[in-house]
Amino acid sequence: MTEQFDKHRWHDNAIHGFRIVEGEHGCGELDLDIDFINEWLPSRDVEHGFLFGVSPSNPVFHEVSDLVISIDYAACSAALQPMAILEIHRKEHVYPNGYQSFAWKIEMAWPANSFLSFCSPGFTQTPRAEPVYSPDQSLAPSQRSG
């Protein structure tokens, strides 16, 4: 899936949670629980500009190291709700011993000024259900159980 990184768009995808799984040699996996927007379709409904094809999915980053989590709901003075991805950046990262990986930064649109950053050579993303088509960019809890 990593080779398809440039084809994926995570803008406005809701993050409902994440899990850190211990691995070998001080690295682990970072498993995100998101509502992945597969499609943005023009809507015939005048009230809604788009319909969204959304499926619950798990992007899992492998061999994660150097994890930094900065999530600040207090600065926004708002209710606790799922985070929303603004953009995911990656750039090549070469360690002093020559090992190649990527430095990742997941910037949040909500709450503002929040992010996850880490190093990982790659990820896989697995949908848990077929897309639901809706004017909403995220799924209701009953739609996420797939």
N, CA, C and O atoms as CSV, one atom per row, in Angstrom:
chain,resi,resn,atom,element,x,y,z
A,1,MET,N,N,0.818,-1.195,0.000
A,1,MET,CA,C,0.000,0.000,0.000
A,1,MET,C,C,0.863,1.259,0.000
A,1,MET,O,O,0.444,2.286,-0.534
A,2,THR,N,N,2.047,1.202,0.582
A,2,THR,CA,C,2.902,2.381,0.682
A,2,THR,C,C,3.196,2.968,-0.692
A,2,THR,O,O,3.266,4.187,-0.847
A,3,GLU,N,N,3.368,2.100,-1.692
A,3,GLU,CA,C,3.674,2.590,-3.034
A,3,GLU,C,C,2.501,3.360,-3.628
A,3,GLU,O,O,2.681,4.086,-4.605
A,4,GLN,N,N,1.305,3.220,-3.064
A,4,GLN,CA,C,0.128,3.944,-3.541
A,4,GLN,C,C,-0.160,5.191,-2.703
A,4,GLN,O,O,-1.242,5.770,-2.801
A,5,PHE,N,N,0.792,5.595,-1.893
A,5,PHE,CA,C,0.601,6.735,-1.000
A,5,PHE,C,C,0.093,7.961,-1.745
A,5,PHE,O,O,-0.838,8.620,-1.283
A,6,ASP,N,N,0.690,8.276,-2.888
A,6,ASP,CA,C,0.318,9.486,-3.624
A,6,ASP,C,C,-1.097,9.432,-4.175
A,6,ASP,O,O,-1.659,10.473,-4.514
A,7,LYS,N,N,-1.689,8.240,-4.276
A,7,LYS,CA,C,-3.051,8.101,-4.797
A,7,LYS,C,C,-4.106,8.257,-3.699
A,7,LYS,O,O,-5.280,8.479,-3.998
A,8,HIS,N,N,-3.704,8.145,-2.455
A,8,HIS,CA,C,-4.644,8.251,-1.336
A,8,HIS,C,C,-4.789,9.700,-0.897
A,8,HIS,O,O,-3.829,10.470,-0.899
A,9,ARG,N,N,-5.993,10.044,-0.525
A,9,ARG,CA,C,-6.262,11.354,0.057
A,9,ARG,C,C,-6.981,11.117,1.377
A,9,ARG,O,O,-8.006,10.437,1.421
A,10,TRP,N,N,-6.448,11.672,2.432
A,10,TRP,CA,C,-7.037,11.476,3.754
A,10,TRP,C,C,-7.664,12.758,4.292
A,10,TRP,O,O,-8.094,12.796,5.445
A,11,HIS,N,N,-7.720,13.807,3.475
A,11,HIS,CA,C,-8.275,15.078,3.919
A,11,HIS,C,C,-9.699,14.886,4.437
A,11,HIS,O,O,-10.538,14.291,3.760
A,12,ASP,N,N,-9.960,15.384,5.622
A,12,ASP,CA,C,-11.259,15.327,6.300
A,12,ASP,C,C,-11.643,13.932,6.797
A,12,ASP,O,O,-12.767,13.741,7.260
A,13,ASN,N,N,-10.744,12.960,6.712
A,13,ASN,CA,C,-11.039,11.636,7.281
A,13,ASN,C,C,-11.034,11.751,8.798
A,13,ASN,O,O,-10.115,12.323,9.385
A,14,ALA,N,N,-12.072,11.201,9.427
A,14,ALA,CA,C,-12.174,11.224,10.886
A,14,ALA,C,C,-11.310,10.120,11.483
A,14,ALA,O,O,-11.289,8.999,10.976
A,15,ILE,N,N,-10.601,10.439,12.556
A,15,ILE,CA,C,-9.843,9.448,13.320
A,15,ILE,C,C,-10.603,9.219,14.621
A,15,ILE,O,O,-10.757,10.131,15.433
A,16,HIS,N,N,-11.074,7.997,14.807
A,16,HIS,CA,C,-11.838,7.661,16.006
A,16,HIS,C,C,-10.945,7.113,17.114
A,16,HIS,O,O,-11.328,7.117,18.284
A,17,GLY,N,N,-9.771,6.649,16.751
A,17,GLY,CA,C,-8.875,6.120,17.763
A,17,GLY,C,C,-7.593,5.617,17.133
A,17,GLY,O,O,-7.455,5.562,15.911
A,18,PHE,N,N,-6.662,5.254,17.995
A,18,PHE,CA,C,-5.417,4.647,17.511
A,18,PHE,C,C,-4.942,3.666,18.559
A,18,PHE,O,O,-5.282,3.754,19.739
A,19,ARG,N,N,-4.147,2.735,18.086
A,19,ARG,CA,C,-3.608,1.694,18.964
A,19,ARG,C,C,-2.130,1.544,18.654
A,19,ARG,O,O,-1.722,1.535,17.492
A,20,ILE,N,N,-1.334,1.426,19.704
A,20,ILE,CA,C,0.108,1.218,19.570
A,20,ILE,C,C,0.381,-0.232,19.941
A,20,ILE,O,O,0.039,-0.687,21.033
A,21,VAL,N,N,1.006,-0.951,19.006
A,21,VAL,CA,C,1.295,-2.372,19.218
A,21,VAL,C,C,2.810,-2.532,19.317
A,21,VAL,O,O,3.545,-2.182,18.393
A,22,GLU,N,N,3.261,-3.059,20.440
A,22,GLU,CA,C,4.692,-3.261,20.651
A,22,GLU,C,C,5.247,-4.252,19.632
A,22,GLU,O,O,4.604,-5.251,19.308
A,23,GLY,N,N,6.440,-3.965,19.135
A,23,GLY,CA,C,7.097,-4.845,18.181
A,23,GLY,C,C,8.521,-5.149,18.625
A,23,GLY,O,O,8.877,-4.984,19.792
A,24,GLU,N,N,9.312,-5.591,17.680
A,24,GLU,CA,C,10.700,-5.952,17.973
A,24,GLU,C,C,11.633,-4.758,17.842
A,24,GLU,O,O,11.346,-3.809,17.113
A,25,HIS,N,N,12.736,-4.814,18.544
A,25,HIS,CA,C,13.832,-3.852,18.428
A,25,HIS,C,C,13.393,-2.415,18.710
A,25,HIS,O,O,13.933,-1.479,18.119
A,26,GLY,N,N,12.425,-2.231,19.601
A,26,GLY,CA,C,12.005,-0.895,19.977
A,26,GLY,C,C,11.024,-0.237,19.028
A,26,GLY,O,O,10.617,0.901,19.260
A,27,CYS,N,N,10.638,-0.922,17.970
A,27,CYS,CA,C,9.654,-0.398,17.029
A,27,CYS,C,C,8.312,-1.078,17.276
A,27,CYS,O,O,8.228,-2.028,18.054
A,28,GLY,N,N,7.291,-0.604,16.631
A,28,GLY,CA,C,5.975,-1.212,16.768
A,28,GLY,C,C,5.078,-0.803,15.622
A,28,GLY,O,O,5.540,-0.289,14.603
A,29,GLU,N,N,3.797,-1.037,15.800
A,29,GLU,CA,C,2.818,-0.647,14.794
A,29,GLU,C,C,1.918,0.443,15.358
A,29,GLU,O,O,1.593,0.457,16.546
A,30,LEU,N,N,1.527,1.351,14.480
A,30,LEU,CA,C,0.558,2.384,14.807
A,30,LEU,C,C,-0.668,2.104,13.958
A,30,LEU,O,O,-0.639,2.258,12.737
A,31,ASP,N,N,-1.754,1.688,14.616
A,31,ASP,CA,C,-2.988,1.266,13.960
A,31,ASP,C,C,-4.035,2.348,14.185
A,31,ASP,O,O,-4.469,2.573,15.315
A,32,LEU,N,N,-4.440,3.017,13.108
A,32,LEU,CA,C,-5.447,4.077,13.198
A,32,LEU,C,C,-6.824,3.516,12.849
A,32,LEU,O,O,-6.941,2.639,11.992
A,33,ASP,N,N,-7.842,4.009,13.495
A,33,ASP,CA,C,-9.237,3.656,13.216
A,33,ASP,C,C,-9.877,4.900,12.599
A,33,ASP,O,O,-10.166,5.872,13.298
A,34,ILE,N,N,-10.099,4.859,11.267
A,34,ILE,CA,C,-10.567,6.056,10.561
A,34,ILE,C,C,-11.835,5.770,9.766
A,34,ILE,O,O,-12.189,4.618,9.515
A,35,ASP,N,N,-12.503,6.842,9.380
A,35,ASP,CA,C,-13.551,6.802,8.367
A,35,ASP,C,C,-12.887,7.284,7.085
A,35,ASP,O,O,-12.669,8.482,6.907
A,36,PHE,N,N,-12.565,6.346,6.188
A,36,PHE,CA,C,-11.839,6.686,4.966
A,36,PHE,C,C,-12.824,7.116,3.888
A,36,PHE,O,O,-13.734,6.369,3.530
A,37,ILE,N,N,-12.632,8.326,3.376
A,37,ILE,CA,C,-13.475,8.838,2.294
A,37,ILE,C,C,-12.907,8.310,0.980
A,37,ILE,O,O,-11.889,8.795,0.486
A,38,ASN,N,N,-13.593,7.297,0.421
A,38,ASN,CA,C,-13.163,6.686,-0.837
A,38,ASN,C,C,-13.467,7.565,-2.043
A,38,ASN,O,O,-12.691,7.627,-2.996
A,39,GLU,N,N,-14.614,8.243,-1.985
A,39,GLU,CA,C,-15.058,9.048,-3.124
A,39,GLU,C,C,-15.740,10.325,-2.655
A,39,GLU,O,O,-16.408,10.355,-1.621
A,40,TRP,N,N,-15.553,11.370,-3.439
A,40,TRP,CA,C,-16.289,12.627,-3.287
A,40,TRP,C,C,-17.091,12.763,-4.573
A,40,TRP,O,O,-16.513,13.001,-5.633
A,41,LEU,N,N,-18.396,12.620,-4.503
A,41,LEU,CA,C,-19.242,12.650,-5.684
A,41,LEU,C,C,-20.158,13.867,-5.665
A,41,LEU,O,O,-20.745,14.178,-4.629
A,42,PRO,N,N,-20.290,14.568,-6.809
A,42,PRO,CA,C,-21.246,15.678,-6.839
A,42,PRO,C,C,-22.647,15.155,-6.524
A,42,PRO,O,O,-23.046,14.091,-6.999
A,43,SER,N,N,-23.384,15.913,-5.720
A,43,SER,CA,C,-24.728,15.507,-5.309
A,43,SER,C,C,-25.766,16.199,-6.181
A,43,SER,O,O,-25.583,17.348,-6.583
A,44,ARG,N,N,-26.858,15.495,-6.472
A,44,ARG,CA,C,-27.981,16.107,-7.194
A,44,ARG,C,C,-28.852,16.916,-6.237
A,44,ARG,O,O,-29.696,17.707,-6.659
A,45,ASP,N,N,-28.632,16.704,-4.957
A,45,ASP,CA,C,-29.382,17.390,-3.913
A,45,ASP,C,C,-28.821,18.808,-3.776
A,45,ASP,O,O,-27.634,18.980,-3.500
A,46,VAL,N,N,-29.657,19.810,-3.966
A,46,VAL,CA,C,-29.214,21.201,-3.912
A,46,VAL,C,C,-28.649,21.552,-2.530
A,46,VAL,O,O,-27.738,22.374,-2.423
A,47,GLU,N,N,-29.182,20.937,-1.485
A,47,GLU,CA,C,-28.758,21.245,-0.122
A,47,GLU,C,C,-27.341,20.756,0.185
A,47,GLU,O,O,-26.635,21.359,0.993
A,48,HIS,N,N,-26.930,19.666,-0.460
A,48,HIS,CA,C,-25.612,19.080,-0.203
A,48,HIS,C,C,-24.780,19.139,-1.473
A,48,HIS,O,O,-25.231,18.706,-2.534
A,49,GLY,N,N,-23.568,19.671,-1.373
A,49,GLY,CA,C,-22.706,19.780,-2.546
A,49,GLY,C,C,-22.109,18.462,-2.994
A,49,GLY,O,O,-21.827,18.274,-4.178
A,50,PHE,N,N,-21.912,17.541,-2.047
A,50,PHE,CA,C,-21.266,16.266,-2.359
A,50,PHE,C,C,-21.936,15.124,-1.616
A,50,PHE,O,O,-22.578,15.308,-0.582
A,51,LEU,N,N,-21.763,13.946,-2.178
A,51,LEU,CA,C,-22.016,12.693,-1.480
A,51,LEU,C,C,-20.648,12.077,-1.252
A,51,LEU,O,O,-19.759,12.205,-2.094
A,52,PHE,N,N,-20.476,11.421,-0.140
A,52,PHE,CA,C,-19.193,10.832,0.188
A,52,PHE,C,C,-19.351,9.326,0.338
A,52,PHE,O,O,-20.268,8.851,1.008
A,53,GLY,N,N,-18.448,8.581,-0.291
A,53,GLY,CA,C,-18.370,7.138,-0.086
A,53,GLY,C,C,-17.374,6.889,1.028
A,53,GLY,O,O,-16.170,7.060,0.836
A,54,VAL,N,N,-17.866,6.486,2.195
A,54,VAL,CA,C,-17.036,6.392,3.391
A,54,VAL,C,C,-17.065,4.965,3.934
A,54,VAL,O,O,-18.133,4.369,4.073
A,55,SER,N,N,-15.898,4.430,4.236
A,55,SER,CA,C,-15.832,3.098,4.852
A,55,SER,C,C,-14.900,3.129,6.059
A,55,SER,O,O,-13.863,3.792,6.041
A,56,PRO,N,N,-15.288,2.396,7.118
A,56,PRO,CA,C,-14.374,2.291,8.257
A,56,PRO,C,C,-13.132,1.526,7.818
A,56,PRO,O,O,-13.238,0.472,7.191
A,57,SER,N,N,-11.973,2.050,8.140
A,57,SER,CA,C,-10.714,1.470,7.667
A,57,SER,C,C,-9.641,1.564,8.735
A,57,SER,O,O,-9.733,2.346,9.681
A,58,ASN,N,N,-8.620,0.739,8.550
A,58,ASN,CA,C,-7.469,0.757,9.455
A,58,ASN,C,C,-6.180,0.891,8.663
A,58,ASN,O,O,-5.671,-0.104,8.146
A,59,PRO,N,N,-5.633,2.118,8.556
A,59,PRO,CA,C,-4.258,2.217,8.082
A,59,PRO,C,C,-3.323,1.833,9.239
A,59,PRO,O,O,-3.427,2.371,10.341
A,60,VAL,N,N,-2.426,0.911,8.971
A,60,VAL,CA,C,-1.482,0.443,9.988
A,60,VAL,C,C,-0.076,0.756,9.495
A,60,VAL,O,O,0.353,0.264,8.451
A,61,PHE,N,N,0.631,1.577,10.254
A,61,PHE,CA,C,2.018,1.913,9.927
A,61,PHE,C,C,2.908,0.908,10.640
A,61,PHE,O,O,2.713,0.618,11.820
A,62,HIS,N,N,3.890,0.376,9.911
A,62,HIS,CA,C,4.737,-0.712,10.402
A,62,HIS,C,C,6.103,-0.191,10.848
A,62,HIS,O,O,6.577,0.839,10.367
A,63,GLU,N,N,6.729,-0.924,11.779
A,63,GLU,CA,C,8.069,-0.606,12.276
A,63,GLU,C,C,8.183,0.863,12.670
A,63,GLU,O,O,9.141,1.539,12.295
A,64,VAL,N,N,7.213,1.349,13.419
A,64,VAL,CA,C,7.157,2.755,13.822
A,64,VAL,C,C,8.181,3.028,14.931
A,64,VAL,O,O,8.351,2.245,15.864
A,65,SER,N,N,8.845,4.163,14.785
A,65,SER,CA,C,9.755,4.670,15.820
A,65,SER,C,C,9.583,6.182,15.890
A,65,SER,O,O,8.921,6.784,15.045
A,66,ASP,N,N,10.180,6.777,16.898
A,66,ASP,CA,C,10.210,8.244,17.039
A,66,ASP,C,C,8.812,8.869,17.050
A,66,ASP,O,O,8.610,9.948,16.494
A,67,LEU,N,N,7.860,8.200,17.676
A,67,LEU,CA,C,6.469,8.664,17.708
A,67,LEU,C,C,6.304,9.892,18.607
A,67,LEU,O,O,6.751,9.909,19.754
A,68,VAL,N,N,5.647,10.920,18.052
A,68,VAL,CA,C,5.262,12.112,18.799
A,68,VAL,C,C,3.764,12.297,18.583
A,68,VAL,O,O,3.285,12.292,17.449
A,69,ILE,N,N,3.030,12.459,19.682
A,69,ILE,CA,C,1.591,12.681,19.616
A,69,ILE,C,C,1.305,14.017,20.278
A,69,ILE,O,O,1.631,14.216,21.448
A,70,SER,N,N,0.694,14.935,19.533
A,70,SER,CA,C,0.320,16.238,20.076
A,70,SER,C,C,-1.124,16.505,19.679
A,70,SER,O,O,-1.409,16.873,18.539
A,71,ILE,N,N,-2.032,16.317,20.632
A,71,ILE,CA,C,-3.458,16.518,20.386
A,71,ILE,C,C,-3.959,17.461,21.465
A,71,ILE,O,O,-3.901,17.146,22.654
A,72,ASP,N,N,-4.453,18.623,21.046
A,72,ASP,CA,C,-4.809,19.658,22.009
A,72,ASP,C,C,-6.247,20.124,21.809
A,72,ASP,O,O,-6.508,21.045,21.035
A,73,TYR,N,N,-7.172,19.484,22.508
A,73,TYR,CA,C,-8.571,19.907,22.479
A,73,TYR,C,C,-8.783,21.152,23.338
A,73,TYR,O,O,-9.686,21.942,23.060
A,74,ALA,N,N,-7.983,21.337,24.358
A,74,ALA,CA,C,-8.175,22.466,25.274
A,74,ALA,C,C,-8.008,23.807,24.569
A,74,ALA,O,O,-8.743,24.749,24.863
A,75,ALA,N,N,-7.057,23.910,23.648
A,75,ALA,CA,C,-6.810,25.171,22.957
A,75,ALA,C,C,-7.994,25.590,22.091
A,75,ALA,O,O,-8.180,26.777,21.822
A,76,CYS,N,N,-8.791,24.624,21.656
A,76,CYS,CA,C,-9.943,24.911,20.799
A,76,CYS,C,C,-11.199,25.243,21.595
A,76,CYS,O,O,-12.174,25.755,21.044
A,77,SER,N,N,-11.172,24.951,22.888
A,77,SER,CA,C,-12.346,25.156,23.756
A,77,SER,C,C,-13.597,24.550,23.134
A,77,SER,O,O,-14.634,25.203,23.016
A,78,ALA,N,N,-13.474,23.287,22.740
A,78,ALA,CA,C,-14.596,22.629,22.066
A,78,ALA,C,C,-14.826,21.246,22.656
A,78,ALA,O,O,-14.022,20.726,23.429
A,79,ALA,N,N,-15.943,20.681,22.265
A,79,ALA,CA,C,-16.314,19.349,22.741
A,79,ALA,C,C,-15.381,18.292,22.162
A,79,ALA,O,O,-14.795,18.462,21.093
A,80,LEU,N,N,-15.266,17.214,22.896
A,80,LEU,CA,C,-14.464,16.080,22.447
A,80,LEU,C,C,-15.224,15.360,21.344
A,80,LEU,O,O,-16.367,14.947,21.540
A,81,GLN,N,N,-14.605,15.211,20.208
A,81,GLN,CA,C,-15.177,14.527,19.053
A,81,GLN,C,C,-14.030,13.942,18.255
A,81,GLN,O,O,-12.874,14.251,18.545
A,82,PRO,N,N,-14.306,13.097,17.245
A,82,PRO,CA,C,-13.201,12.521,16.482
A,82,PRO,C,C,-12.295,13.599,15.877
A,82,PRO,O,O,-12.746,14.678,15.494
A,83,MET,N,N,-11.024,13.273,15.807
A,83,MET,CA,C,-10.081,14.151,15.122
A,83,MET,C,C,-10.374,14.093,13.625
A,83,MET,O,O,-11.010,13.152,13.151
A,84,ALA,N,N,-9.918,15.087,12.890
A,84,ALA,CA,C,-10.070,15.100,11.432
A,84,ALA,C,C,-8.711,15.400,10.811
A,84,ALA,O,O,-8.020,16.334,11.218
A,85,ILE,N,N,-8.345,14.603,9.831
A,85,ILE,CA,C,-7.048,14.755,9.173
A,85,ILE,C,C,-7.094,15.921,8.191
A,85,ILE,O,O,-8.021,16.032,7.390
A,86,LEU,N,N,-6.104,16.771,8.260
A,86,LEU,CA,C,-5.923,17.821,7.264
A,86,LEU,C,C,-5.117,17.257,6.099
A,86,LEU,O,O,-5.517,17.340,4.938
A,87,GLU,N,N,-3.956,16.672,6.453
A,87,GLU,CA,C,-3.069,16.161,5.409
A,87,GLU,C,C,-2.047,15.210,6.036
A,87,GLU,O,O,-1.701,15.331,7.211
A,88,ILE,N,N,-1.580,14.275,5.232
A,88,ILE,CA,C,-0.492,13.389,5.662
A,88,ILE,C,C,0.714,13.670,4.770
A,88,ILE,O,O,0.635,13.594,3.544
A,89,HIS,N,N,1.819,13.994,5.411
A,89,HIS,CA,C,3.072,14.266,4.693
A,89,HIS,C,C,4.033,13.111,4.938
A,89,HIS,O,O,4.009,12.487,5.999
A,90,ARG,N,N,4.868,12.835,3.964
A,90,ARG,CA,C,5.962,11.892,4.191
A,90,ARG,C,C,7.173,12.359,3.398
A,90,ARG,O,O,7.051,12.922,2.310
A,91,LYS,N,N,8.342,12.109,3.973
A,91,LYS,CA,C,9.584,12.402,3.257
A,91,LYS,C,C,10.573,11.303,3.599
A,91,LYS,O,O,10.498,10.687,4.662
A,92,GLU,N,N,11.479,11.073,2.704
A,92,GLU,CA,C,12.473,10.020,2.929
A,92,GLU,C,C,13.326,10.371,4.133
A,92,GLU,O,O,13.663,11.532,4.362
A,93,HIS,N,N,13.668,9.343,4.897
A,93,HIS,CA,C,14.504,9.516,6.079
A,93,HIS,C,C,15.564,8.414,6.074
A,93,HIS,O,O,15.237,7.230,6.003
A,94,VAL,N,N,16.819,8.809,6.148
A,94,VAL,CA,C,17.923,7.848,6.179
A,94,VAL,C,C,18.629,7.983,7.522
A,94,VAL,O,O,19.103,9.059,7.884
A,95,TYR,N,N,18.692,6.875,8.254
A,95,TYR,CA,C,19.367,6.842,9.552
A,95,TYR,C,C,20.887,6.828,9.343
A,95,TYR,O,O,21.356,6.484,8.259
A,96,PRO,N,N,21.656,7.199,10.369
A,96,PRO,CA,C,23.123,7.208,10.248
A,96,PRO,C,C,23.713,5.865,9.806
A,96,PRO,O,O,24.770,5.832,9.175
A,97,ASN,N,N,23.031,4.749,10.136
A,97,ASN,CA,C,23.557,3.440,9.718
A,97,ASN,C,C,23.165,3.079,8.281
A,97,ASN,O,O,23.485,1.986,7.812
A,98,GLY,N,N,22.471,3.989,7.574
A,98,GLY,CA,C,22.093,3.755,6.186
A,98,GLY,C,C,20.694,3.192,5.988
A,98,GLY,O,O,20.220,3.100,4.856
A,99,TYR,N,N,20.019,2.810,7.087
A,99,TYR,CA,C,18.661,2.265,6.974
A,99,TYR,C,C,17.715,3.345,6.468
A,99,TYR,O,O,17.692,4.459,6.991
A,100,GLN,N,N,16.931,3.005,5.439
A,100,GLN,CA,C,16.009,3.966,4.839
A,100,GLN,C,C,14.587,3.739,5.324
A,100,GLN,O,O,14.125,2.605,5.452
A,101,SER,N,N,13.917,4.833,5.585
A,101,SER,CA,C,12.546,4.800,6.059
A,101,SER,C,C,11.857,6.066,5.561
A,101,SER,O,O,12.368,6.745,4.671
A,102,PHE,N,N,10.716,6.378,6.124
A,102,PHE,CA,C,10.020,7.633,5.843
A,102,PHE,C,C,9.705,8.320,7.162
A,102,PHE,O,O,9.386,7.672,8.159
A,103,ALA,N,N,9.800,9.643,7.149
A,103,ALA,CA,C,9.311,10.456,8.257
A,103,ALA,C,C,7.899,10.885,7.875
A,103,ALA,O,O,7.692,11.468,6.811
A,104,TRP,N,N,6.934,10.600,8.737
A,104,TRP,CA,C,5.518,10.886,8.485
A,104,TRP,C,C,5.043,11.974,9.437
A,104,TRP,O,O,5.507,12.069,10.574
A,105,LYS,N,N,4.110,12.795,8.958
A,105,LYS,CA,C,3.422,13.752,9.829
A,105,LYS,C,C,1.963,13.776,9.405
A,105,LYS,O,O,1.635,14.085,8.259
A,106,ILE,N,N,1.098,13.444,10.349
A,106,ILE,CA,C,-0.341,13.497,10.123
A,106,ILE,C,C,-0.834,14.773,10.801
A,106,ILE,O,O,-0.941,14.840,12.025
A,107,GLU,N,N,-1.131,15.781,9.986
A,107,GLU,CA,C,-1.620,17.055,10.510
A,107,GLU,C,C,-3.135,16.995,10.649
A,107,GLU,O,O,-3.828,16.471,9.778
A,108,MET,N,N,-3.639,17.535,11.746
A,108,MET,CA,C,-5.076,17.527,11.998
A,108,MET,C,C,-5.714,18.860,11.605
A,108,MET,O,O,-5.187,19.936,11.885
A,109,ALA,N,N,-6.860,18.746,10.952
A,109,ALA,CA,C,-7.698,19.926,10.728
A,109,ALA,C,C,-8.473,20.224,12.013
A,109,ALA,O,O,-8.795,21.372,12.321
A,110,TRP,N,N,-8.763,19.131,12.760
A,110,TRP,CA,C,-9.455,19.254,14.046
A,110,TRP,C,C,-8.894,18.242,15.012
A,110,TRP,O,O,-8.770,17.081,14.622
A,111,PRO,N,N,-8.552,18.567,16.203
A,111,PRO,CA,C,-8.380,19.931,16.682
A,111,PRO,C,C,-7.171,20.590,16.011
A,111,PRO,O,O,-6.172,19.937,15.710
A,112,ALA,N,N,-7.288,21.877,15.791
A,112,ALA,CA,C,-6.239,22.627,15.097
A,112,ALA,C,C,-4.910,22.506,15.842
A,112,ALA,O,O,-4.872,22.345,17.062
A,113,ASN,N,N,-3.844,22.585,15.089
A,113,ASN,CA,C,-2.473,22.551,15.616
A,113,ASN,C,C,-2.133,21.239,16.316
A,113,ASN,O,O,-1.253,21.208,17.176
A,114,SER,N,N,-2.819,20.162,15.960
A,114,SER,CA,C,-2.529,18.838,16.511
A,114,SER,C,C,-1.906,17.980,15.426
A,114,SER,O,O,-2.115,18.220,14.237
A,115,PHE,N,N,-1.136,16.974,15.839
A,115,PHE,CA,C,-0.468,16.130,14.852
A,115,PHE,C,C,0.034,14.842,15.488
A,115,PHE,O,O,0.138,14.727,16.709
A,116,LEU,N,N,0.340,13.883,14.631
A,116,LEU,CA,C,1.104,12.687,14.960
A,116,LEU,C,C,2.311,12.715,14.041
A,116,LEU,O,O,2.165,12.986,12.849
A,117,SER,N,N,3.492,12.444,14.561
A,117,SER,CA,C,4.663,12.320,13.688
A,117,SER,C,C,5.448,11.093,14.134
A,117,SER,O,O,5.445,10.727,15.310
A,118,PHE,N,N,6.121,10.464,13.171
A,118,PHE,CA,C,6.841,9.221,13.446
A,118,PHE,C,C,7.644,8.827,12.222
A,118,PHE,O,O,7.499,9.418,11.152
A,119,CYS,N,N,8.491,7.827,12.389
A,119,CYS,CA,C,9.203,7.216,11.271
A,119,CYS,C,C,8.637,5.820,11.056
A,119,CYS,O,O,8.340,5.104,12.013
A,120,SER,N,N,8.492,5.441,9.798
A,120,SER,CA,C,7.986,4.120,9.426
A,120,SER,C,C,8.325,3.874,7.961
A,120,SER,O,O,8.202,4.780,7.136
A,121,PRO,N,N,8.755,2.646,7.626
A,121,PRO,CA,C,9.042,2.352,6.228
A,121,PRO,C,C,7.784,2.206,5.380
A,121,PRO,O,O,7.864,2.260,4.153
A,122,GLY,N,N,6.617,2.019,6.014
A,122,GLY,CA,C,5.418,1.883,5.197
A,122,GLY,C,C,4.176,1.524,5.984
A,122,GLY,O,O,4.210,1.378,7.206
A,123,PHE,N,N,3.071,1.383,5.255
A,123,PHE,CA,C,1.785,1.101,5.866
A,123,PHE,C,C,0.962,0.195,4.964
A,123,PHE,O,O,1.243,0.048,3.775
A,124,THR,N,N,-0.045,-0.398,5.552
A,124,THR,CA,C,-1.097,-1.074,4.798
A,124,THR,C,C,-2.417,-0.477,5.288
A,124,THR,O,O,-2.524,-0.042,6.434
A,125,GLN,N,N,-3.408,-0.460,4.419
A,125,GLN,CA,C,-4.719,0.054,4.819
A,125,GLN,C,C,-5.773,-0.975,4.453
A,125,GLN,O,O,-5.850,-1.430,3.312
A,126,THR,N,N,-6.583,-1.333,5.439
A,126,THR,CA,C,-7.595,-2.359,5.240
A,126,THR,C,C,-8.976,-1.795,5.540
A,126,THR,O,O,-9.230,-1.349,6.659
A,127,PRO,N,N,-9.887,-1.807,4.541
A,127,PRO,CA,C,-11.259,-1.405,4.831
A,127,PRO,C,C,-11.968,-2.515,5.606
A,127,PRO,O,O,-11.722,-3.697,5.365
A,128,ARG,N,N,-12.851,-2.133,6.542
A,128,ARG,CA,C,-13.596,-3.106,7.326
A,128,ARG,C,C,-15.001,-3.329,6.788
A,128,ARG,O,O,-15.694,-4.244,7.235
A,129,ALA,N,N,-15.434,-2.507,5.834
A,129,ALA,CA,C,-16.779,-2.644,5.263
A,129,ALA,C,C,-16.816,-1.909,3.928
A,129,ALA,O,O,-15.938,-1.103,3.619
A,130,GLU,N,N,-17.833,-2.200,3.159
A,130,GLU,CA,C,-18.046,-1.484,1.897
A,130,GLU,C,C,-18.406,-0.026,2.205
A,130,GLU,O,O,-18.928,0.268,3.281
A,131,PRO,N,N,-18.127,0.894,1.256
A,131,PRO,CA,C,-18.445,2.300,1.502
A,131,PRO,C,C,-19.953,2.533,1.696
A,131,PRO,O,O,-20.790,1.880,1.072
A,132,VAL,N,N,-20.259,3.473,2.569
A,132,VAL,CA,C,-21.611,3.986,2.764
A,132,VAL,C,C,-21.650,5.341,2.074
A,132,VAL,O,O,-20.759,6.166,2.278
A,133,TYR,N,N,-22.679,5.581,1.252
A,133,TYR,CA,C,-22.789,6.857,0.535
A,133,TYR,C,C,-23.735,7.773,1.296
A,133,TYR,O,O,-24.884,7.427,1.574
A,134,SER,N,N,-23.212,8.963,1.627
A,134,SER,CA,C,-23.923,9.855,2.523
A,134,SER,C,C,-23.460,11.289,2.271
A,134,SER,O,O,-22.376,11.495,1.725
A,135,PRO,N,N,-24.270,12.291,2.665
A,135,PRO,CA,C,-23.789,13.671,2.601
A,135,PRO,C,C,-22.805,13.997,3.721
A,135,PRO,O,O,-22.230,15.086,3.740
A,136,ASP,N,N,-22.607,13.064,4.655
A,136,ASP,CA,C,-21.681,13.272,5.765
A,136,ASP,C,C,-20.307,12.660,5.455
A,136,ASP,O,O,-20.210,11.636,4.779
A,137,GLN,N,N,-19.261,13.300,5.958
A,137,GLN,CA,C,-17.899,12.828,5.718
A,137,GLN,C,C,-17.459,11.773,6.723
A,137,GLN,O,O,-16.381,11.195,6.582
A,138,SER,N,N,-18.264,11.521,7.717
A,138,SER,CA,C,-17.933,10.466,8.687
A,138,SER,C,C,-19.166,9.615,8.922
A,138,SER,O,O,-20.286,9.983,8.568
A,139,LEU,N,N,-18.923,8.471,9.529
A,139,LEU,CA,C,-19.987,7.497,9.736
A,139,LEU,C,C,-20.564,7.589,11.140
A,139,LEU,O,O,-19.891,7.995,12.087
A,140,ALA,N,N,-21.823,7.202,11.245
A,140,ALA,CA,C,-22.458,7.080,12.560
A,140,ALA,C,C,-21.884,5.839,13.245
A,140,ALA,O,O,-21.433,4.920,12.561
A,141,PRO,N,N,-21.890,5.794,14.566
A,141,PRO,CA,C,-21.360,4.609,15.254
A,141,PRO,C,C,-21.951,3.286,14.746
A,141,PRO,O,O,-21.235,2.288,14.662
A,142,SER,N,N,-23.217,3.266,14.415
A,142,SER,CA,C,-23.855,2.037,13.923
A,142,SER,C,C,-23.316,1.605,12.561
A,142,SER,O,O,-23.403,0.429,12.209
A,143,GLN,N,N,-22.758,2.549,11.787
A,143,GLN,CA,C,-22.209,2.242,10.468
A,143,GLN,C,C,-20.749,1.821,10.522
A,143,GLN,O,O,-20.207,1.363,9.516
A,144,ARG,N,N,-20.105,1.963,11.665
A,144,ARG,CA,C,-18.676,1.714,11.787
A,144,ARG,C,C,-18.355,0.300,12.248
A,144,ARG,O,O,-17.179,-0.041,12.372
A,145,SER,N,N,-19.332,-0.515,12.501
A,145,SER,CA,C,-19.077,-1.814,13.125
A,145,SER,C,C,-18.527,-2.857,12.180
A,145,SER,O,O,-18.211,-3.963,12.620
A,146,GLY,N,N,-18.397,-2.554,10.894
A,146,GLY,CA,C,-17.953,-3.546,9.915
A,146,GLY,C,C,-16.613,-4.138,10.184
A,146,GLY,O,O,-16.146,-4.982,9.419
